Amino acid sequence: MLLKNKNAVVTGCNRGIGKEILKIFSDNGANVYACARNINDDFKTFCKNLENKNKTKIIPIYLDLDNDDKIKEGATSITSDIKYIDILVNNAATIQTSLFQMTTQKDLKKVFQVNLFSQILFTQYILKSMIKNRKGGSVVFVSSTAAIDNNVGRGVYASSKAALISQSKVLSKELGKKNIRVNSIAPGITETEMLKQNTPEKLINNIKENTSLNRIAKPEEIANAILFLASDLSAYVTGQTLRVDGGML
């Protein structure tokens, strides 16, 4: 198992890619602090079933990235419960679609709060524990190919995700001497609830046709790439952005 006895913190765990990260990390032996804004009975049952199946710990953590005080509370509940953290995956995100001239300040602030500002704040809290234990670790920011490919109507979302990539590169240089690796991943179009809610079917089909593999990604395929970056298989990889896009043309 690639993450046996590792302690991981993952955000956005209650659906889509985050839920698959949680599953795959647990399947590979990690104890996971599963952060989510909506911790309902179904999610608690999912976590408990993973615990029983894999004999690992899964601890649901309430985390509202819209609220700085709640971010601190969530981070504190983790760092006060465990001595060291090996892995942090910043996966949670929100999306917004509008042309430039129709984008409001409210839209801009909302997206950047969730996709950038909160990620930085939460990472600062978790890094204190990761640095203190002197064992090193891995931080993964989930960005998007939109940050690189300049998709029409996704300017705010793309900008926030591009900023994450820049932040990860800078952070990798700051933390390298502490043996903490920092990378980002840029998934292409992925079969999630967020995709269905925010992307017209015609556009999805067009992207499929312009992808070498002629399909969209499954959430577990993105999660497996994150598993690679979180594990010792990528022990000499830092400051990189891994595209997982099926060969977008």
C-alpha positions in Angstrom: 0.0 0.0 0.0 1.4 3.4 -1.1 0.2 5.4 1.9 0.4 2.9 4.8 0.2 4.6 8.2 0.3 8.1 6.6 -1.9 10.8 7.9 -3.7 12.8 5.3 -5.9 15.9 5.2 -8.2 16.2 2.1 -10.8 19.0 1.4 -14.0 18.7 -0.5 -14.5 15.0 0.3 -18.2 14.6 0.1 -18.5 14.3 -3.7 -16.8 14.0 -7.0 -13.0 13.9 -7.1 -12.6 14.5 -3.4 -14.7 11.5 -2.5 -12.6 9.3 -4.8 -9.4 10.7 -3.2 -10.7 9.8 0.2 -11.5 6.2 -1.0 -8.2 5.6 -2.8 -6.2 7.1 0.1 -7.9 4.8 2.6 -7.6 1.8 0.2 -3.8 2.5 0.3 -3.5 2.6 4.0 -3.8 6.3 4.9 -5.7 7.7 7.9 -7.7 10.6 6.4 -9.2 13.8 7.9 -12.1 14.1 5.4 -13.0 17.8 5.2 -16.4 18.8 3.8 -19.0 21.6 4.2 -21.9 19.1 4.1 -21.4 16.3 6.5 -24.7 14.4 6.3 -25.6 10.9 7.4 -24.7 9.4 4.0 -21.2 10.8 4.2 -20.7 9.6 7.7 -21.8 6.1 6.7 -19.5 6.2 3.7 -16.6 7.1 6.0 -17.5 4.5 8.5 -17.7 1.8 5.8 -14.2 2.7 4.6 -12.9 2.5 8.1 -14.3 -1.0 8.6 -13.1 -2.2 5.2 -9.5 -0.9 5.3 -8.9 -0.7 9.1 -7.9 2.9 8.8 -9.2 6.0 10.5 -11.5 8.3 8.6 -12.4 11.5 10.6 -15.1 13.8 9.0 -14.2 17.4 9.6 -16.6 20.3 9.0 -14.9 22.9 6.9 -16.6 26.0 5.4 -14.1 27.7 3.1 -16.4 30.8 2.9 -15.6 31.6 6.5 -12.1 32.3 7.9 -13.2 31.6 11.5 -14.6 28.2 10.4 -11.4 27.4 8.5 -9.4 28.0 11.7 -11.8 25.9 13.7 -11.5 23.0 11.2 -7.7 23.2 11.0 -7.4 23.4 14.8 -9.6 20.3 15.3 -7.2 18.4 13.1 -3.9 19.7 14.5 -5.1 19.2 18.1 -6.1 15.6 17.4 -2.9 14.3 15.8 0.8 14.9 16.2 1.9 15.0 12.6 0.4 15.3 9.1 2.1 13.8 6.1 -0.2 14.8 3.2 -2.5 17.8 2.4 -4.7 17.8 -0.7 -6.5 21.1 -1.3 -9.3 19.8 -3.5 -12.4 21.8 -2.6 -13.5 24.4 -5.2 -16.3 26.4 -6.6 -17.0 27.3 -10.2 -18.5 30.4 -11.9 -19.3 31.0 -15.6 -19.8 34.4 -17.1 -18.3 36.6 -19.8 -15.8 39.2 -18.7 -18.2 42.2 -19.0 -20.9 40.4 -17.1 -18.7 39.3 -14.1 -19.5 41.1 -10.9 -17.2 41.9 -7.9 -19.4 39.6 -5.9 -18.6 36.7 -8.3 -14.9 37.6 -8.2 -14.7 37.7 -4.4 -16.7 34.5 -4.0 -14.6 32.4 -6.3 -11.3 33.7 -5.1 -12.3 33.2 -1.5 -13.0 29.5 -2.0 -10.5 28.7 -4.7 -7.5 30.7 -3.5 -7.7 32.7 -0.2 -9.1 29.9 1.8 -6.7 27.4 0.4 -3.8 29.5 1.4 -5.1 30.1 4.9 -5.9 26.4 5.5 -2.5 25.4 4.2 -0.8 27.8 6.5 -2.5 26.2 9.5 -1.8 22.6 8.4 1.8 23.4 7.4 2.6 24.3 11.0 2.0 20.7 12.0 3.8 19.3 8.9 6.9 21.4 9.5 7.0 20.8 13.3 7.2 17.0 12.9 10.3 17.3 10.7 9.3 14.3 8.7 8.6 16.1 5.5 5.4 15.7 3.5 3.5 16.3 0.4 1.0 19.2 -0.5 -1.1 18.9 -3.6 -3.3 21.7 -5.0 -6.0 20.7 -7.4 -6.1 23.3 -10.2 -7.6 22.8 -13.6 -6.6 22.8 -17.3 -8.8 25.9 -17.4 -6.0 27.7 -15.7 -3.8 27.0 -18.7 -6.1 26.8 -21.7 -8.0 30.1 -21.3 -11.6 28.9 -21.7 -14.2 31.5 -22.8 -16.6 32.4 -19.9 -14.4 30.9 -17.2 -12.1 33.9 -16.7 -12.7 34.2 -12.9 -12.5 30.4 -12.3 -9.4 30.1 -14.5 -7.6 33.0 -12.8 -8.2 31.6 -9.4 -6.9 28.2 -10.5 -3.9 29.8 -12.2 -3.0 31.6 -9.0 -3.0 28.2 -7.2 -0.4 26.9 -9.7 1.8 30.0 -9.1 1.4 29.6 -5.3 2.3 25.9 -5.4 5.5 26.7 -7.4 6.6 29.4 -5.0 5.7 27.2 -1.9 7.8 24.3 -3.3 10.9 26.5 -3.3 10.2 27.8 0.2 9.6 24.3 1.7 12.1 22.2 -0.3 14.8 22.3 2.5 12.2 21.0 4.9 11.6 18.0 2.6 8.0 19.1 1.9 7.1 18.7 -1.7 4.4 20.9 -3.3 2.8 20.2 -6.6 -0.4 20.9 -8.4 -2.6 18.8 -10.7 -4.6 20.2 -13.6 -7.5 17.8 -14.4 -9.3 18.1 -17.7 -13.0 17.8 -18.0 -14.2 15.2 -15.4 -17.4 13.3 -14.8 -18.7 15.1 -11.7 -21.8 16.7 -10.4 -20.1 20.1 -10.8 -19.6 19.4 -14.5 -23.2 18.4 -15.1 -24.5 21.5 -13.2 -22.2 24.1 -15.0 -21.4 22.8 -18.4 -23.8 22.4 -21.4 -23.9 18.9 -22.9 -23.0 20.3 -26.3 -19.8 21.7 -24.9 -18.9 18.4 -23.1 -19.4 16.5 -26.4 -17.2 19.1 -28.2 -14.4 18.6 -25.7 -14.7 14.8 -26.0 -14.2 15.1 -29.8 -11.1 17.3 -29.2 -9.5 14.9 -26.7 -7.1 12.1 -27.9 -8.9 9.5 -25.8 -12.3 10.7 -27.0 -13.9 10.7 -23.5 -14.0 12.7 -20.3 -12.1 11.6 -17.1 -13.6 9.5 -14.4 -13.0 11.0 -10.9 -11.0 8.0 -9.8 -8.5 8.6 -12.6 -7.8 12.1 -11.3 -7.6 10.7 -7.7 -5.0 8.1 -8.8 -2.8 10.8 -10.2 -3.1 12.7 -6.9 -2.2 9.4 -5.1 1.0 9.4 -7.1 1.9 13.0 -6.1 1.0 12.2 -2.5 3.1 9.0 -2.3 6.8 8.3 -2.2 6.6 7.3 -5.9 7.0 11.0 -6.5 9.7 11.6 -3.9 11.8 13.7 -6.3 8.9 15.6 -7.8 8.1 19.1 -6.6 7.1 22.5 -8.1 5.3 20.7 -10.9 1.8 20.9 -12.5 0.6 17.5 -13.7 -2.0 17.7 -16.5 -4.4 14.8 -16.5 -6.6 15.6 -19.5 -6.8 12.6 -21.8 -4.7 14.4 -24.4 -6.7 17.6 -24.9 -5.9 18.9 -28.4 
